[in-house]
Structures are given as structure tokens and as C-alpha cells.
Amino acid sequence: MLEARFTPRTVFMEIASGDATLAVRAASYVERVYSIQVGQSHQGVRAPCNLRPVLCDGIRIPVPEATIDIAWSGDFVDRLHADDAPIHMESVYRGLVAGGEYLLTTQQPVAEVRKRLFAAGFSVVRVALLSLLLKPVRITAIK
């Protein structure tokens, strides 16, 4: 799903990257990777030179404005407090370039997540139809 979107000029951000396996792999396909680490650092991970680890709370994400082409967060939004989710989505939106994509999966009600993404400023929110029958649901939000 992600690899098909990568080009040598892509800037990718993985939020709550855990052991950084995806971030390290993505670094071999893209120009730069921001690996957002929530509450832990990637100690012991041999990071390529184009991978930038960023330690933060995952709510306010300190990356340069309008630099990210693709952001991925897996089920991270499911772990956020309801009051923090809108701030997180606004922070991701701020980091994306025009036309940039935020891909995420969630177990939350689709209508609520769509509402939050539109409120954060996203112009298009797509839900993978097949995933409506399964959990988690895959969502793509476009700036």
C-alpha cells in the first residue's frame, strides 16, 4: 500500500514507529523519512542517513511545515484521548505538502474520524470500501 506511493523524491513520516522497521525500510525508497517516536527512542537501531528520528508525544508533531508527502500512523489515533485527536490531526495536516496524504487505520467509528479529519482541514477523506466490512478501517485523508 505504501511502497506504490514512494518515489525517490518522497518525504515520508511514520507516526508511533515502534521498532522503526517500516521507517528503515521506507528510507531505501524515499528521499527522507521522519520516524515519530512516541515515548521511546530507537536505541540500537541502525538508521540510514535519510531517516530523522523525532521523539515527541505524537499529538504535536515537530516537523517542518509543508514538507511531508505521505504520513502513516497505523492505529495510533485509537490510542489518543478524544481531546488530543483533533490536535494530532491538525499537526499532521500542518506537516503535509498540498496534496499530501495521511494514511491511517482505525477501529473507531468512521463517521467520527471523517468529521475530525475534515475539521483539521483535510479536503478529501476516502475510506477503503472493503475495509468497512473488516476492522481496522483504512482511511486516506488528502490535504
C-alpha positions as CSV (number, residue, x, y, z in Angstrom):
1,M,0.0,0.0,0.0
2,L,2.7,2.5,0.9
3,E,5.5,1.3,-1.4
4,A,3.4,2.0,-4.5
5,R,3.3,5.7,-3.4
6,F,7.0,6.1,-2.9
7,T,9.4,7.8,-5.3
8,P,13.0,8.9,-4.8
9,R,11.7,12.4,-4.0
10,T,9.0,11.4,-1.5
11,V,9.2,12.6,2.1
12,F,7.6,10.0,4.4
13,M,6.5,10.2,8.0
14,E,5.7,7.2,10.2
15,I,3.9,8.1,13.4
16,A,4.4,5.9,16.5
17,S,7.0,3.9,14.6
18,G,7.7,1.3,17.3
19,D,10.8,-0.6,16.4
20,A,11.3,1.5,13.2
21,T,11.2,-1.4,10.9
22,L,8.9,0.3,8.4
23,A,10.8,3.6,8.7
24,V,14.1,2.0,8.0
25,R,12.7,0.0,5.0
26,A,11.0,3.1,3.6
27,A,14.3,5.0,3.8
28,S,15.6,2.8,1.0
29,Y,12.8,4.1,-1.4
30,V,12.4,7.8,-0.5
31,E,14.3,11.0,-0.1
32,R,13.7,11.4,3.7
33,V,11.8,9.7,6.5
34,Y,10.6,11.2,9.7
35,S,10.2,8.4,12.3
36,I,8.0,9.8,15.0
37,Q,8.8,8.0,18.2
38,V,6.2,8.3,21.0
39,G,7.6,7.8,24.5
40,Q,10.7,5.8,23.4
41,S,13.7,6.2,21.2
42,H,15.1,3.8,18.7
43,Q,18.2,2.9,20.6
44,G,20.2,0.2,18.9
45,V,18.5,0.8,15.5
46,R,21.0,1.4,12.7
47,A,19.3,4.2,11.0
48,P,20.1,5.3,7.4
49,C,21.3,8.8,6.9
50,N,18.0,9.9,5.4
51,L,16.0,8.8,8.5
52,R,15.3,11.5,11.1
53,P,14.1,10.2,14.5
54,V,11.7,12.6,16.2
55,L,10.9,12.0,19.9
56,C,7.6,13.6,20.9
57,D,4.1,12.9,22.3
58,G,2.6,12.2,18.9
59,I,0.0,14.9,19.4
60,R,2.0,17.9,18.5
61,I,4.5,16.7,15.9
62,P,7.5,18.9,15.4
63,V,8.4,18.5,11.7
64,P,8.9,21.3,9.2
65,E,5.6,22.7,7.9
66,A,4.5,21.6,4.4
67,T,7.3,19.1,3.9
68,I,5.7,15.6,4.2
69,D,4.2,13.9,1.1
70,I,2.9,10.8,2.9
71,A,2.1,10.3,6.6
72,W,1.3,6.9,8.1
73,S,0.0,6.3,11.6
74,G,-1.5,2.8,11.7
75,D,-3.8,2.6,14.7
76,F,-2.2,5.5,16.6
77,V,-5.4,7.6,16.6
78,D,-7.1,4.8,18.5
79,R,-4.7,5.3,21.4
80,L,-5.2,9.1,21.6
81,H,-7.6,10.7,24.1
82,A,-10.6,12.2,22.4
83,D,-9.4,15.8,23.2
84,D,-6.0,15.1,21.7
85,A,-7.1,13.5,18.4
86,P,-8.0,16.9,16.7
87,I,-4.7,18.4,17.8
88,H,-2.9,15.4,16.3
89,M,-4.7,15.6,13.0
90,E,-4.1,19.4,12.7
91,S,-0.4,18.7,13.4
92,V,-0.2,16.1,10.7
93,Y,-2.1,18.4,8.3
94,R,0.4,21.2,9.0
95,G,3.3,19.0,8.1
96,L,1.8,17.8,4.8
97,V,2.5,19.4,1.4
98,A,-0.5,20.5,-0.7
99,G,-2.0,17.2,-2.0
100,G,-0.1,15.2,0.7
101,E,-1.8,12.1,2.1
102,Y,-2.4,11.0,5.7
103,L,-3.0,7.2,5.7
104,L,-4.3,5.6,8.9
105,T,-6.2,2.6,10.2
106,T,-8.7,2.8,13.0
107,Q,-11.2,0.8,15.0
108,Q,-13.2,4.0,15.8
109,P,-16.5,4.9,14.1
110,V,-15.7,6.0,10.6
111,A,-18.1,9.0,10.7
112,E,-16.3,10.4,13.8
113,V,-12.9,10.0,12.3
114,R,-14.0,11.6,9.0
115,K,-15.5,14.5,10.9
116,R,-12.3,15.1,12.8
117,L,-10.2,15.0,9.6
118,F,-12.4,17.5,7.8
119,A,-12.3,19.8,10.8
120,A,-8.5,19.6,10.8
121,G,-8.5,21.0,7.2
122,F,-8.3,17.9,5.0
123,S,-10.2,18.4,1.7
124,V,-10.7,14.7,0.8
125,V,-11.3,11.7,3.1
126,R,-11.5,8.3,1.5
127,V,-12.5,5.1,3.2
128,A,-11.4,1.8,1.7
129,L,-14.8,0.2,0.9
130,L,-13.6,-3.4,1.6
131,S,-12.3,-2.3,5.0
132,L,-15.8,-1.2,6.1
133,L,-16.6,-4.9,6.5
134,L,-13.4,-5.6,8.4
135,K,-11.5,-3.9,11.3
136,P,-9.4,-1.9,11.3
137,V,-10.8,0.5,8.7
138,R,-8.3,2.1,6.3
139,I,-8.6,5.8,5.7
140,T,-6.8,8.2,3.4
141,A,-7.1,11.9,4.0
142,I,-5.7,14.4,1.5
143,K,-4.6,17.9,2.2
